[in-house]
């Protein structure tokens, strides 16, 4: 199966999990979507997690190395950042960014969080 067919098949699943209020949907998105080898799936998953706008979903895309704003793919990272910037209520995201800047052990993750927090302050 080609990557395009895989992306088409899982996009509805990601959207459904993104809308699902069950907290377990976050762990499924994290385990399956953010660990995919396909950039488009990681991108859709990160956006779905940001749209949930819950502390647990935002932590996945903000504090984890290799996921969300810290993804090695610039497309995934920038898409996640754009989704964060488009949030109507940025309170929770800014709090998690602040906590990450102050307490995370990885310097690169702290730097990315600091940059995104500055962008959010300007938006």
Rosetta blueprint (number, residue, H / E / L):
1 X L
2 X L
3 X H
4 X H
5 X H
6 X H
7 X H
8 X H
9 X H
10 X H
11 X H
12 X H
13 X H
14 X H
15 X H
16 X H
17 X H
18 X H
19 X H
20 X L
21 X L
22 X L
23 X L
24 X H
25 X H
26 X H
27 X H
28 X H
29 X H
30 X H
31 X H
32 X H
33 X H
34 X L
35 X L
36 X L
37 X L
38 X L
39 X H
40 X H
41 X H
42 X H
43 X H
44 X H
45 X H
46 X H
47 X H
48 X H
49 X H
50 X H
51 X H
52 X H
53 X L
54 X L
55 X H
56 X H
57 X H
58 X H
59 X H
60 X H
61 X H
62 X H
63 X H
64 X L
65 X L
66 X L
67 X L
68 X H
69 X H
70 X H
71 X L
72 X L
73 X L
74 X H
75 X H
76 X H
77 X H
78 X H
79 X H
80 X H
81 X H
82 X H
83 X H
84 X H
85 X H
86 X L
87 X L
88 X L
89 X L
90 X L
91 X H
92 X H
93 X H
94 X H
95 X H
96 X H
97 X H
98 X H
99 X H
100 X H
101 X H
102 X H
103 X H
104 X L
105 X L
106 X L
107 X H
108 X H
109 X H
110 X H
111 X H
112 X H
113 X H
114 X H
115 X H
116 X H
117 X H
118 X H
119 X H
120 X H
121 X H
122 X H
123 X L
